[in-house]
Amino acid sequence: MPTIPEHHQRTAANAPVAHVRSRPLPPYQGIVAVDAKDFTGHSAIEHGVISRAIPQLLETSFERAGIAEVWRERRFPNATGDGYVFGFDPAMMPFVVHPWLGTLQDVLMEFNVHSLGAVRIRLRVSLNIGPLPVAGDDGDGNGTPRNDTHRLLDSRPVKAMLAASSENITQVAAVLSDRCYQDVVAGGYTGRHSDHFIEVPATVEGKPFEQRAWLYVPAPSGNLYDRRILGDRVMDDHEPQGAQRADAPEREGRRSVRHSVTNRADRGNVNTGTVHGGQSVSNIDVAGDHMDIAGDHVGGHKVGTVHGNLGDTVHGDKNTGAR
């Protein structure tokens, strides 16, 4: 029977055990992780080009954003092939949210224009804050906040956000953990108003993970603020042909019970209970997926929590002229 080397035995014997005794928290770290969209969709010969280009693009973007020290002093850096992750001083997180995310968008746009379509790089970005060890050994950066950062990076909403946008305009889609959002954005420390962010439930296919998170797109395009992009329709459109989801029967069942409900009211809409499907009001004109309600324009479904003005702003009496 093989024996365990002595140094491994010592390491196991000295390993900390949870809930046995109190010990100091590791220092808090800012964490940034990026991942290239459709990396495996590129030819194998292009993988090396993309892997080498991502750190270079990150370095350039931090320099242009005026926070070169975030890159220069990065902690537990790790290239993942199709992405990159590292830790940094959490005091710099407001500057990473803004202006860095917008600067990264600009740097990627320049790269993609000059590459003439040969190799296009669009990035998902995940930002988080939490306690992680930095002791100068192999365990640096390992912990729940680091794991959650990668889960957020792979979550359905941020993937759908980038998939639904124009590749000619939107090069970056970012997701912030709730802790990062509350401390940095809601706290007022960054140069971006909370209205630029959309709250979403972040889930990952095949993983027992669900967290409140916040999406931010520096250069929006297309129907990014149509809430359907966060659900099944867009994700199904961008999944490989023939892919069968484990919850397909359940989802199909949910679709089969959706019915349209019509409530009639003078110059208004009456909702009773929970309505699944579409509603109609007597004073509206319907054209495709868009509705004009006495001068107001509504596109798509608006569900969940949306911060900011996602419809038209109406001044004066919106009911004037309604019949």
N, C-alpha and C positions, 0 to 999 in steps of 0.2 A: 504494500500500500504506500503510495507516494506521501512524503512528509512535507509539511508546510515550512518554507524557509523561515529561519529564526527572525529575520527583520520583519517579515510579514506578520509573524506572531506578535512581535512587540507593537507593531502598528495597530493590529486588531485589539490588543489589550488596552491601548491608550486611546482608542476611539471614543469620542463623547457619546453618551447615551442620553436620549431625551427624557425629560421629566424626572431625572434622578437628583440633580442638584442645580442650583442657579449658576449662571455664568454670564459674562457681559455679552451684549449684542455685538455682532460684527459691525464695522462701520457701514453707514448707508452709502450706496453707490447709485449714480445715474447709469442706466443701461440703454444702449442703442443697438438694435439688430436690423439688418437689411437683408432682403432676399430678392433675387432677380425673377421677374415674371417669365414663365414659360421657359425656364432654363433647359429642361430636358427636351423641349421642342426644337432647340437649335441643333445643328449638326454637331457630331462629336468633335470635329476639327475646330469648332468655334468655342467649345467649352473653356479651353485654356485662355483664349483671348478675353472672354468675359471674366473669368476668375482673376486674371491679372488686372483688368481694367477697373474692377469695383473698388479695391483699396485706393487706387490712384484717383478715381473720381471723388471718393470720400475725402481724401486729403485735400484736394483742390477746393472742394466745397467748404470745408472748415476754414481754410485760409481766406477765401473770398468773403465768408460771413464774418470775418474779424475775430474768430475764436480758434485760431490755429493751435492753441495750447490744449484744447480738448483732444485733438488727434495726437499731438506730440506727447502728451502725458497719459495716453490711454492705458487702462488696466485690463489684465487678463484678455488680451486681444486674441481672436481666433477667426481664421478664414475658413468658411464652410463650403467652399467650392462655388456654390451659387449665391453666396452672401458673405456677411461679415458681422461680428458681434464684439463689443468691448464695453468696459465700464469707464466711468469718469466721475469727476467731482460733481455731486448732485447740485451744488450751488450754481453750476453752469446750465442746468436744464432749461431755465427760461430762455436762454439764448439759443439753445438747440431747437426748441420749439419754433422760435422766431428770433433771428432771421434764417437760421440754418436750413430748415425744411424748404423754404422758398428758394434759397440759394442752390440747394441740391437740385431742385426742379430746373433751375436755369442751366446748371452745369450739364445735367443729363440732356436737356434740349439741345445744347450746343454739340454735345458728343454725337447725338443721334442724327442731327442735321449733317454734320461733317462726315459721318460714316456712310452717308448716302444709302442707308438701308441695308448695308452689308451685315452689320451686327447692331441691333437695336437693344438698348438696356433700359428697362423701366423697373423701378424698385418699389417694393413695399417696405415700410419702415415701422418698427415697433419701439416705443419709448416706455420706460418703466423706472421706478425708484424703489429701492429696498435694501435691507442689510445683507451683505455678501462678504465673505472673508477675503482679505488681501494680505497674505502672509509670505508671499514669495515662494510658494511651493505649488505642487500639482493640483491642490484643492482650491486654488484661487478662483473666485467667481462662481463657485457651485452653490446652488441653493434654490429655494422656491421662487424668489423674484426672477432669477435667470431663467428657470423653466417656464414661468408664466410669460416672460418676454417672448420666448419662441412660440408658445401657444398662441399668443395674440397675433404674432406675425403670420401664423398659418390659419387664422380664424376666417370663417366664411365672409363676414362683412367687408373686411379690407380686401380680400381677394375679389369679391363681387364689385367693389367700388372701382378697382383698377380695370377689371374686365369690361365694365360697362362704359368706361370713358374712352375718349378718342386717343389713339396712340400718337396722333400728330400734335396733341396739346398736352395731355396729362401724363407726366412721366413719374410722378410720385404720389402714392397714397399712404397716409400715415395713420397708425392706431396708437392711442395713448391709453395706458392703464388708468383705472379710476383714481388711484392714488396720485399718479402723475398729473392728471387733469385737475383734481381738487387742489393739490398743493401749488401748482404752477399757473394754471389757467384761471380757475375759479378764484384763486387767491390774488389774482391781478398782477402777478409778477412778470408775465410775458407780454410781448407787444402784439398779441392777437386776442381779440375779444372772444368771449365764450360763444357768441353767435356764429363764429366760424366753425364750430364743432357740432357733431351729431352724435347723440348717445345711441349705443347699440348693444344688444346682447351678443357677446363674442363667444362663439362655439366652434369646435373643431371636429371635423368628420372622424368618427371612430375613436374619439378621446373623451374621457369623462371630465370635460372642461367646459365651464360656462361662467363668464364674468361680465360685469358691466364695464364697458369701454367707450372710447370716444374717437370718432373718425375726423380726420382733417385732410383736405386736399388743397395744396397751394394754388393749383391752376385747374379749376373745375372745367369740365366739358361734357357735352351730351346731356342726358337726363340723370345726372348724378343725384339730384335731390328728389327724384321719384323713388319713394320708399320701396317699390317693388324690387329694386336692384339688390336689396339686402335679403331677399327671400329666395324661393326655389326657382323662379323663372329664369333669371339671369344665370344662376349657378348651373342649372341644367343645360342651358344653351352653350356653356363653355366647358362642360365636362366631355370627355372622349366619347365618341359614338359607340353605342353598345354597352356603355357602363351601366350597371344595374345597382342602384342604391338599396341598402338593406331595408330602409323604411319605405320603399316604393309602394307596397300595398296600402300601408297606413296613409300615406300622402294622397294616393289615388282615392282612397275612401273619403278623405277630407274634401277633396275637390268635388266628389260626386254629390255631396250634400249641400253645396252652395246654391242658393236660389236668389233671384232678384226680388226685392221688396219695394213696392211703390206706395208711398204715403202722399196724399194730396193735401196741400194747404195753400191758402192765398198768400202769395209773395213770400213763401218760406218753406221750411222743411221740418217735418215732424218725425222724431225718432222715438220709437217705443221699444224698450228692451235692447237686445243685441242683434244687429243686422249683419248678416254675412252676404257678400255679393255687392250688387249695385243698388243705388237709390235713385229715384227720379223726383223732380219737383216741377210743378206745373209751369213755372216761369223760367225754364232753362232751355238752352239750345245745346244739343249733344252732337259732337263731331268726333268720331273715333274715341280715343282715350281722354279727350279734353272736354270740359264742361264750361259753359259761360252762364253764370248764375247772376242775373240782373246786373251784368257788367263785370262781375268778378270772374277771373279765369283760374280754374283748378285743373291741374294735370296729374293723372295717376292717382294712387292711393296714398294718403298721408296717415301713417300709423306710427305708434311708438312716440318717443320724445324727440322733437326737432327744435333746435335752438336757432333763431334767426327767422327772417321773413322769406318764406319759400313760395309765396304767392304774390299777386299784384297788390300794391297799396292803392286803396281807393279813397279819394277825397270827395267830400260832399255827400249827397243823398244817393246811396247805391240803388235804391228802389225806384228812382225817378225813371219814368218811361216803361216800367215793367207792366206787363199785361197778364 
